Amino acid sequence: MTKRIAIVHKERCNPQGCGGYLCMKVCPSNRAGLKCKEVDTDGKIKINEELCTSGCAICAQKCPFDAIQMINLPEHLTENPIHRYGQNKFVLYNLPTPRFGAVLGILGRNGMGKSTAVKIFARILEPNLGEYNSPGGASYSKILEYFKGSEAQKFFQQLHDGKIKTSYKPQHVDTLRTAPGAVQELLLKVDQRGAFDETVNALDLKSVLTSDITTLSGGELQRVAIAATALKKAELYIFDEPTSYLDIKQRFKTAQYLTSLANENTSVIIVEHDLVILDYLTDLINILYGEEGAYGIVSLPKNSKEGINQYLEGFMPDENMRFRDHSIKFDVKPPAATSKSPELISWKGVKKELGHFTLHAHEGTLKKKEVVGVLGENGTGKTTFANILAGIHTPEEGTLGVIGEKTKIAYKPQYIESTEQTVMEILGPHHATYQSQLRRLNIQQLMLRKLSELSGGELQRVMIAATLCKDADLYIFDEPSAYLDSEQRIHASKTIRESMNQREKTALVVDHDLLFLDYLSDRLIVLQGEPGKKGNVQGPYSMEEGMNKFLQSVGITLRRDPHTKRPRMNKLHSQLDKEQKAKGKYYYE
């Protein structure tokens, strides 16, 4: 087996910009007369891994656009790939193994092959065992031979024989919008289990049953997609990022429902980046590690608690594998003392009407050099409140006080527009000044790419950086964790928090990821009310008071993991859940 792989990022390869295939000119093998590096049919470079034996990586070092990666694979990796997309393209090693009666979680950074793995189980992608020139993938006899002696062999045999049927919810649910019709009509059509009423109640879909699918919001569409997947009769249910667009209450209810699908005859696979929800949902975890966009390796299964802790630690002791050079720890913050920082912005008696919705913000202030999180159900006015502070909406009643007329606000909206501008253009002239602060967002390799060419996670990171590059007093971020993987979320929260501390500025962060907000917030604003009709802005509170208030409203209790100090959600009606509720301690500092 080749212990080294060559990856060419075609979107970065720029032969004209490097003076005409610089990598070919500096390659020792090419200079010796071998065709190690050649021009591909698309005008970009391609690399023959069999001829690239020196391991010098001169081509990767000299490429000014970081288009080439020469990667030495881990020594313990002895098996062939399960799938490779093509020459010099992404490689996936191994697969998770579903277990009947259990919910299996897949945890890893974006670009590690999570969606590739579940597409193989869903029979959308046929594995080629690394033979990327074989049309239609490898034969099932080869696949069974590959898994011979493992739990996966029996599973794939049953999958091939039709004894295991799969039902798959893809990562992107927008494709549902192409099928117009009422929600009820769609769900009744796919209901093979006779579980329509149970599913509609569990996922709070009664209010949208008569709505046309094309008119649904992102959160409504996500829940309809989950319902449509769960109503089919299958032995394996796969949900790729099921909590995207959902608020915390909806995530909790969805998690409860998804766990109910696993029994002695069924298995559930979940790909999820919200670590609090993933921990609550799953019995087992497979970690995916490797190099983003280059290769991914599926670890052995672990129980959920230990799997997530090992992921945060960056080290798996049972496999003696360190896949990150640093661990991620959560600090238990003591109850914050009353800040003596001056006020930056205040509001009192604010009222805003938008159609049938009314928002009230009674009284509150934001202070300099703090990060304030914002929690609330969808439809209670979080974005509306952010828009009022940003000056996009003007309230009908109340007062909004700021420090003079020179207070500047930088705003990252919830929905990001892709344009033909390059990343460098959108970052603006202050990028060099804040380069060290933005390093964790990992956007250096994206500088010359257009926004329209970026993935959702790349675009989100760029827009967080672009907001931080502006000269402002108040930075507003609306759902900055969307599309980011769990590790990127922690890096983004660190970047925002440290930027505010170093510059002595203020940030307001609206999000649904409890771990994300717990990690970066000094204080918390809570929005309560009736979704779509009215919302009340309450706070800012201390973190403990704000979290207690919000978690009590949705019936959730949190504890901290003794090792990593990360927040963990208690199982509903468990002994700890009952004890904390009896004490009124929904959130433990």
Protein Blocks (a to p, Z undefined) as FASTA:
>chain_A
ZZbdcdddfklpcfklnopajllmmmmklmnopafbccdfkopacddfklmmnonommmm
mmmnlpaccddddfklmbdcfbdfbehiacdedjddddehiacdddddehiopmmmmmmm
nomacceehpambghiaafklmmmmmgoiaklmmmmmmmnopaccddddfblklmmmmgc
dfklmmmmmmmnopmmmmmmmnopmlmmmpcfklpcfklmmmmmmmmmmmpccfbdcdeh
klgoiafklmmmmmmmmmmmpcfkbccddddfblklmmmmpmbdcddeddehiaccdddd
ddfklmmmmmmnopafklopafbfbdcdddddddddddfbdcfbdcehiacdehjbccdd
fbdcddehiacdddddehiopmmmmmmmnomaccfbdcdddehjkbccddddfbdcddfb
dfklmnommlmmmmmmmmmnopmlmmmpcfklpcfklmmmmmmmmmmmpccfbdcdehkl
gopafklmmmmmmmmmmmmmmnopadddddfbfklmmmmpmbdcddedjehkaccdedjd
dfklmmmmmmmmnopacdddfklopacdddehiaklmmmmmnopabcZZ
